[in-house]
Amino acid sequence: MRTIAAFTSLFLSVSAATAQSPYNEEADAKVEVQRALAEAAATRTDVLIVFGANWCPDCRLLDSAMKTASTASLLAREYKIVKVDVGRFDRNVDLARFYGVPLASGIPAVAIVTPANKVLYATRAGELASARRMGENGVYEFFKRAVAQAKPRP
């Protein structure tokens, strides 16, 4: 019985830690982005790259808000999503720079790119850095606007 209780406790603590850690700190972000670009080409969708860190409360709130019904369905319909860990602004900074996302303006930050890796939209002024104040509805409204801005293409 103690073994079951210990196992259950361990499982719950690992599950809680995972739920609060939306960014895989061990992932090879460039490989993950390339994989998402390939999947996006096959499904004719764009890619949403979310830059953030597990220590960042706004990043965790954004991740949670992205999983709510209205936002989740909007994002699933429009994008392949890749979450990129930036550590303490010492990881994947080159990737953010490549997509025109100035991390100094705050995280979380996003870039929307075509399957051909062309940037359609990027947060440049810390638009999501105050995700906690925006709340779930504000995050939904942000993505609704971002989708609309990223749509028109030549």
N, C-alpha and C positions, 0 to 999 in steps of 0.2 A: 504494500500500500504506500509506503514511503517513497518507493521508487517511482510509482505513478505520480505522486504528488510532486516530486522533484522534477520529473520529466515535464509535467504540465507547467510548472512554474518556469522552467527554462524555456519551454516553447513560447509561453506568453511574453516573457521578457524579450526574446529574440524577435517575436512578431511586433512588439511595440517599438523596438529599436528600428526595425526595418520600415515600419509605417512612418516613422519620423525621419527617415533617411532616404529621401527621394533620389539623391544623387549618388551613383555608384562611383566611389572614390578610386576604385581599382580599374575601371573601364578605360579602354583605349578610345578616347573620344573621336579621334579622326576615323578610326575603323567603324565606330557606331554611326557616324554621320554618313560615311560612304555606303554603309548597309542601308540606311534609311533612304538615301538618294536612289539606290537601285530599286528598292521596294516602291518608292514614289513613282519612278518611271514606269514600273509595271502596272501600277494602279491609277496612273494619271492624276496624282495628287501632288501637293507641295509638301515641303518639310518644314516643321516648326522646330527650331533649335532653341532650347531653354537653357540659359547659362545661370548657374546658381551654386549654392553650397549648403551642406547639411547644417552648419552652424547658424545659418541665416534664417531668422524667424519669418521674414517676408517671403523667402524662397519656399519654406515649408507651407506657409499659408497659400501661396500661389499653387503649389502642387495639390493641396487639398481642394482648392476652389476649382482646379482643372478637372477634378473627378466628380463634381456635382453634376446632376442630371443635365441641366441646360448647357453648361459649358462643355461637359464631356461629349455630348452628342454633336455640338458644333465643331469641336476640334477633331473628333473621330471622322466626321464627314469630310473635312477639309484637308487634314494633314496626317503625315507620319510624324511622330513626335520623338525627339531625341533630347535627353537631359544631359547636360555637360557640366561636370563638376569643375569649379574654378578654384577650389581649395581656399586658401587665404590670399587670393589674387596672385597665386604662384603656380597655377595649373591651367593649361589650355588657354592662356592669355593670347597666344598667337592665333588660335582658332577664332576667338572673339574678334580680334583685330582684323582677321581675314574677312569676316562677315560685316565689318563696319560697326561693331557693337563696342562702344567705349565703356569698359567695366568700371572706370573711375566715376562714371555717372551713377553707379549703383547697380545692385543685383536684387532680385532677379532681372534678367534682361533676355530679350528674344530676337531671333532673326527668322524671317520667313523666306525660304529659298525654293526655286523651281527644281525639278529633278535634274536639270542641266547645271545646277549650282549657281544660278543667278539670283542675287539678292533682290527680293521684291519689297521687303519692309524690314526695318531694324529699329529697335528702341535706341535712341541716341541721347536722350535727356533724362534717363532714369524714370521712365514712365511707369514702371512696375516696382520701383524700389520702395514704394510705400504701400505695398499690396495689403498689409494689415489694415490700413486706414480705408482702402478701397472696398474691402469685404468681398464676399462671393459675387454679389450683384455687380459691383464695380469691375471686377475681373472679367465677368461675362461681357459687360458693355465694352471693355477694352478690346477683348478678342473679336467681338462683333465688328468694331470699327477697323481693327487690323485686317480682318478678313476682307472687308470692303475695300480698304486701301490697296491690298495686295492683288486684288482681282484684275483690274484693268491691265491688259498686256497688249503690246503691239503684235 
